[in-house]
């Protein structure tokens, strides 16, 4: 919240993956344009601290291939491209 206005929200999945261990995966992280300190950075720092307090070791996320600005942001935040996520509509 920024004063009484909701500016960001995230869904979080808690998982154990064979290749990385206990991990959280953030989903649907819409953030209004920042004013001052980056709301996305504040939100993700809260997510990381919460996850660590619950014994989780890593954080994952998916982003659409066309979202180049988000790719740049996540790479600058220390995320690495680790795998591809494939979908087939049936």
DOVO-40574 format. One line per 3 residues: number of its first residue (from 0); for each residue x, y, z of N, C-alpha, C, O, CB. Coordinates in pm, whole numbers, plus 32768, in hexadecimal, padded with zeros to 4 digits. Glycine has a CB too. Layout:
N
NUM = X:Y:Z:X:Y:Z:X:Y:Z:X:Y:Z:X:Y:Z; ...
//
This chain:
90
0 = 8053:7F8A:8000:8000:8000:8000:8057:807D:8000:80C2:807E:803D:7FA2:8000:8078; 802A:80E4:7FBB:8065:8169:7FC3:7FF6:81C0:7FFD:7F95:81E0:7FB8:809A:819F:7F35; 8006:81E5:807A:7F9A:8221:80C8:7F27:81BC:80CB:7F38:814F:8101:7F6B:82AC:808C
3 = 7EB5:81DC:8093:7E44:817D:8095:7E2B:813E:800D:7DC6:80FA:7FFA:7DC6:81C3:80C4; 7E86:8153:7FAE:7E73:811E:7F27:7EC6:80A0:7F14:7F3F:809F:7F2B:7E9A:8188:7EBD; 7E84:8033:7EE9:7ECB:7FB8:7EC9:7F1B:7FCE:7E4A:7EE3:7FF2:7DE2:7E68:7F41:7EB8
6 = 7F9F:7FB9:7E51:7FF4:7FCF:7DDC:803A:7F50:7DAD:8077:7F4F:7D42:805B:8038:7DFA; 8032:7EE4:7DFB:8073:7E69:7DD0:803D:7DF2:7E1C:8011:7DFD:7E8F:8109:7E72:7DE4; 8040:7D7F:7DDA:8011:7D03:7E18:8056:7C8F:7DD2:8081:7C9C:7D5F:7F75:7CF6:7E0E
9 = 8062:7C1F:7E16:80A2:7BAA:7DD9:8065:7B2A:7E11:8042:7B23:7E87:813B:7BAC:7DF1; 8059:7AC7:7DBC:803A:7A40:7DE8:80BC:79F5:7DFC:811C:7A0B:7DB2:7FDD:79F7:7D82; 80C1:799D:7E5F:813C:7953:7E7B:811A:78BE:7E88:80BE:7899:7ED1:8182:7987:7EFD
12 = 8164:786B:7E41:8159:77D9:7E4E:81D2:77AA:7E9D:8241:77DC:7E8A:8150:7792:7DC2; 81BE:7749:7EF4:822A:770C:7F40:823D:767E:7F0C:81DF:762E:7F0F:820B:770D:7FDA; 82B6:765E:7EDC:82CF:75E0:7E98:8354:75A2:7EC4:83A9:75E6:7EFD:82D0:75F4:7E00
15 = 8362:7523:7EA9:83E5:74E1:7EB1:8401:74A5:7E29:83B5:7451:7DF9:83EA:7473:7F24; 846C:74D2:7DEB:8491:74A2:7D66:850F:744D:7D71:8569:746D:7DBF:84A6:7519:7D02; 8514:73E1:7D24:8589:7388:7D2A:860A:73D1:7D05:8673:73B4:7D3D:8574:7312:7CCD
18 = 8602:742F:7CA8:867D:7470:7C77:86A9:74E8:7CC9:8718:7519:7CB4:8669:749B:7BE9; 8659:7519:7D27:8680:7593:7D6F:865B:7593:7E03:8688:75EB:7E4C:8640:7609:7D2D; 860C:7532:7E30:85E7:752B:7EBE:8569:757A:7EDE:8512:758C:7E88:8658:755E:7F14
21 = 8560:75A9:7F5B:84EB:75F5:7F86:84ED:767E:7F45:854E:76C9:7F55:84E7:7602:8021; 8484:769F:7EFD:8481:771A:7EB0:83F8:775B:7EB8:8393:7718:7ED2:84A7:76FF:7E1E; 83F5:77DB:7EA1:8376:7821:7E90:836E:7851:7E00:83D4:786C:7DC1:8369:7899:7EF5
24 = 82F5:785C:7DCE:82E1:788F:7D47:8279:78FD:7D4F:8207:78E7:7D78:82B5:781D:7CE4; 82A2:7974:7D26:8248:79E8:7D27:81F9:79EC:7CA5:822F:79D2:7C39:8296:7A6C:7D3A; 8179:7A0C:7CB1:8121:7A14:7C3B:80D3:7A95:7C3C:80AE:7AC9:7CA6:80C1:799C:7C37
27 = 80BC:7AC8:7BC6:8063:7B3D:7BB4:808C:7BAB:7C15:804F:7BBD:7C7F:7FCE:7B15:7BCA; 80F3:7BF5:7BF0:812B:7C5D:7C46:8115:7CE6:7C05:8175:7D25:7BDA:81C3:7C43:7C61; 8097:7D14:7BFE:8080:7D98:7BC4:80A6:7E05:7C28:8084:7DFD:7C9F:7FED:7DA8:7B99
30 = 80EC:7E6A:7BF8:8117:7EDA:7C4C:80F8:7F5A:7C01:811B:7F67:7B8B:81AF:7ED0:7C70; 80B7:7FBA:7C43:80A5:803E:7C09:812D:8081:7BFA:818F:8059:7C3A:8046:8095:7C5F; 8133:80E6:7BA6:81B1:812C:7B90:81E7:815F:7C16:819C:8195:7C68:819F:81A2:7B2D
33 = 826B:814D:7C2D:82A4:8171:7CAE:82AA:8208:7CC5:82BB:8256:7C67:832E:8137:7CBA; 829C:822D:7D42:82B5:82B6:7D6E:8318:82AB:7DE1:82F4:827B:7E4D:822F:8301:7D9A; 8393:82D5:7DCC:83F9:82C4:7E33:8437:823B:7E29:8459:820D:7DBC:83BD:82D9:7EBE
36 = 8447:81F7:7E9B:8484:8172:7E9E:842F:8110:7E4C:83B4:8116:7E50:8493:8140:7F2F; 8470:80B9:7E03:842C:805C:7DAA:83CE:8000:7DF7:83FC:7FAE:7E47:8492:8009:7D5C; 834A:800B:7DE1:82EC:7FB2:7E25:8306:7F1F:7E05:82F3:7ECA:7E5B:825D:7FD5:7DFF
39 = 8332:7F01:7D8A:834D:7E76:7D66:83C0:7E40:7DBB:83BA:7DCF:7DEA:836E:7E69:7CD0; 8428:7E90:7DCE:8499:7E65:7E1F:846E:7E4F:7EB0:8496:7DEC:7EEF:850B:7ECD:7E18; 841D:7EA9:7EE6:83EB:7E9B:7F6F:8399:7E1B:7F7D:83AC:7DCF:7FDC:8396:7F16:7F98
42 = 833E:7E03:7F1D:82EA:7D8C:7F21:833D:7D0C:7F19:8329:7CB0:7F68:8283:7D90:7EAF; 839A:7D07:7EBA:83ED:7C8F:7EAD:8447:7C7A:7F26:845D:7C08:7F4F:8442:7C98:7E2E; 847B:7CE5:7F61:84CC:7CD3:7FDA:8479:7C98:804B:84AA:7C46:8098:8509:7D5A:8006
45 = 83FA:7CC2:8056:83A2:7C88:80BB:838C:7BF3:809E:8393:7BA0:80F9:831A:7CD4:80BF; 8373:7BD2:801F:835E:7B46:7FF8:83D9:7AF3:801B:83CC:7A86:8054:8340:7B3B:7F5F; 8451:7B24:7FFB:84CB:7ADA:8017:84DD:7AC3:80AD:84FD:7A54:80D8:8545:7B25:7FDF
48 = 84C8:7B2A:80FC:84DA:7B1D:818D:8473:7ABD:81C8:8493:7A6D:8221:84CF:7BA7:81D0; 83F8:7AC6:8199:8390:7A6A:81C8:83B4:79DA:81A5:83AA:7981:81FA:8307:7A90:818A; 83DF:79C4:812A:8405:793D:80FE:8479:7907:8151:8475:7894:817D:842A:793E:8068
51 = 84E0:7959:8167:8552:792C:81B7:8527:7909:8246:8559:78A9:8280:85BF:7999:81BB; 84C9:7957:827C:849B:793C:8305:8450:78B7:830E:8443:787F:837B:8441:79AE:8337; 841E:7885:829D:83D7:7805:8297:8431:7793:8268:8402:7723:8255:835F:7811:823B
54 = 84B4:77AF:8254:8513:7746:8230:8524:7730:819A:855E:76CB:8172:84EA:76C8:826E; 84F3:778B:8147:8502:777C:80B7:8588:77B5:808B:85BB:7815:80C6:848F:77C1:806C; 85C0:777A:8022:864A:7796:7FFA:8657:77E5:7F79:86BC:7826:7F64:8694:7717:7FED
57 = 85F2:77E0:7F23:85FC:7822:7EA0:8576:7861:7E7B:850F:7845:7EB7:8628:77BE:7E33; 857C:78B7:7E16:8505:78F7:7DE0:8505:78E6:7D49:856C:78FA:7D08:84FF:798E:7E08; 8492:78C2:7D12:8482:78B2:7C82:8410:790A:7C51:83BC:7935:7CA0:8469:781E:7C5C
60 = 840D:7923:7BD1:839A:7966:7B95:8396:7949:7B00:83FA:7922:7AC5:839F:79FE:7BAE; 8322:795D:7AC6:8310:7955:7A35:82EB:79DF:7A03:82A9:7A2C:7A49:82A3:78EC:7A0E; 8316:79FE:798B:82EF:7A7C:794D:82DA:7A60:78B8:831C:7A0B:787E:835A:7AEC:7963
63 = 827F:7AA8:787D:8262:7A94:77EF:82DA:7ABF:779A:8321:7B1D:77BD:81E3:7AE1:77C6; 82EE:7A7B:772A:8363:7A94:76D6:8369:7B23:76A1:83D6:7B57:768A:8364:7A33:7662; 82F7:7B63:768D:82F4:7BEB:7657:8307:7C58:76BE:830C:7CCE:769A:8275:7C00:7612
66 = 8311:7C36:773D:831C:7C99:77A9:83AE:7CBD:77C3:83E4:7C9F:782D:82DC:7C65:782B; 83ED:7CFD:7761:847C:7D19:7767:84A5:7D6F:77DF:850E:7D59:781A:84A8:7D5C:76E8; 8451:7DD1:7803:8474:7E26:7876:8477:7DD4:78F7:84CD:7DEA:794C:840F:7E9A:7884
69 = 841A:7D76:7904:841B:7D25:797E:8494:7CC8:797D:84CE:7CAE:79E7:8398:7CD3:798A; 84BC:7C96:7908:8533:7C40:7900:85AE:7C8D:7934:85FC:7C59:7984:854B:7C10:786E; 85BD:7D07:7905:862F:7D5A:792E:862C:7D70:79C5:8693:7D66:7A08:862E:7DE2:78E4
72 = 85B6:7D8E:79FA:85AA:7DA4:7A8B:85D6:7D27:7AD8:8628:7D31:7B33:8518:7DCA:7AAF; 859F:7CB3:7AB4:85BD:7C39:7AFE:8650:7C10:7AF0:868C:7BE1:7B50:8564:7BC8:7ACE; 868A:7C21:7A7B:8719:7C04:7A6B:876D:7C60:7AC3:87CD:7C34:7B01:8743:7C14:79D6
75 = 8748:7CE1:7AC9:878F:7D3F:7B20:877E:7D1D:7BB4:87D2:7D42:7C06:875E:7DCD:7B06; 8713:7CD8:7BD7:86FB:7CB0:7C61:873F:7C2C:7C85:8731:7BFB:7CF5:8665:7CA3:7C79; 878B:7BF2:7C28:87D7:7B7A:7C45:8798:7AF8:7C18:87CF:7A8C:7C30:87EF:7B73:7CD5
78 = 8723:7AFF:7BD7:86E7:7A86:7BA0:8737:7A58:7B27:8773:7AAA:7AE1:8651:7A9D:7B7A; 8739:79D6:7B0F:8778:799D:7A99:870F:7952:7A49:86B1:791A:7A83:87EF:793F:7ABF; 871E:7951:79C6:86C4:7902:7973:86F3:7872:797F:875F:784F:7951:86C4:7933:78DD
81 = 86A0:781F:79BC:86C6:7798:79E2:8684:772E:798C:86BC:76C2:7978:86A5:7780:7A72; 860C:774C:7959:85C3:76EB:7908:855A:7733:78B6:8541:77AA:78CB:8582:767E:7962; 851E:76EB:785A:84AD:771D:780D:842E:76DF:7843:8430:766C:7871:84BE:76FF:7775
84 = 83C3:7727:783D:8340:76F5:7868:82EB:76E6:77EA:82C6:774A:77AC:82FC:7757:78D0; 82CD:766C:77C3:8280:7650:774A:81ED:763A:776C:81CC:7602:77D5:82B8:75D5:7700; 8196:7666:7714:8106:7652:7724:80CE:761E:76A1:80F5:764C:7636:80BE:76D6:774E
87 = 8072:75C0:76A8:8029:7590:7634:7F95:7599:7653:7F66:755A:76B2:8053:74FE:760E; 7F4C:75E6:7606:7EBC:75F1:7618:7E7B:7577:75D6:7E97:7558:7562:7E85:7678:75DB; 7E26:7534:761F:7DE5:74BB:75EC:7D58:74D7:75B9:7D14:747C:758B:7DE0:7451:7658
//
